[in-house]
């Protein structure tokens, strides 16, 4: 008990002894400030010493309405710079060290964009094709049954030129599913090879080049080394083939891409700015832009990715 009482008295005496110098310093600063203000005010009012000349006089203390916190607490003035920024002090009044870091201009980011190599673009397309074949094998029993034979002989026997327009698939697969797949190929080309278009002629020229790329990818998907002919041997029976897969896939894909661009510009950008739920925004992006979702997966991006804006709808200046 005695030890505790002695320790308490010692701590109180130390606190009082440390507080006295700080109190004296504060009183001295306040007295000097009020004295300087009382001496300078009559001189300025009488016109003997201008205020600007008084503030620039060598060795003179600046007249202020209060006490500088950095001087009173013996701390660096840089610690109080954040208060100036939070109080919306103009950036011109801050020093270069205190000014907030500026972001890279949007135009500068767009100027540094370069088209990807053709090898990279085709690699992304083959990667997306591989994912589509994985889904075929996982969901189609007859495709899994056809994997048991010899690969190369049955692959060559499956490559045939179609003799009719339609194949054995339903119209939903031929005219909606193939259009979405073709739109994914077109999107990969647009993102990786085409600069940002600002006029209608530029946009349609870019779509024309995307149409050629999508046609090549469509032919590969039907009869190439990584195709329905090699994985599942779809063409062993020539009656199972149709021209619609070769013609409608690229044409429908480009038309689908145009429709998704319009939805993304006028609907999804509004959702990004006004819907507060991130999961709802991501779901809307994937449901309303399915071919872009497939293209993002093929390009190793998140399915709801948009490189030109954030989830809040703010532009990033990237592709």
Buried (B, 14 or more C-beta within 10 A) or exposed (E): EEEEEEEEEEEEEEEEEEEEEEEEBEEEBEEEBEEBEEEBEEEBEEEEEEEEEBEEEEEEEEBEEEBEEEEBBEEEEEEEBEEEEEEEEEEEEBEEEBEEEEEEEEEEBBEEEEEBEEEBBBBBBBBBBEBBBEEBBEEEEEBEEBEEEEEEEBBEBBBBEBEEEEBEBEEEEBBBBBBBBBBBBBBBBBBBBBEEBEEEEEBEEBBEBBBEBBBBBBBBBBBBEBBBBBBBBBBBEEEBBBBBBBBBBBBBBBBBBBBBBEBBEEEBBEBBEEBEEEEEBBEBBBEBBBBBBBBBBBBEBEBBBBBBBEBEBEEEBEB
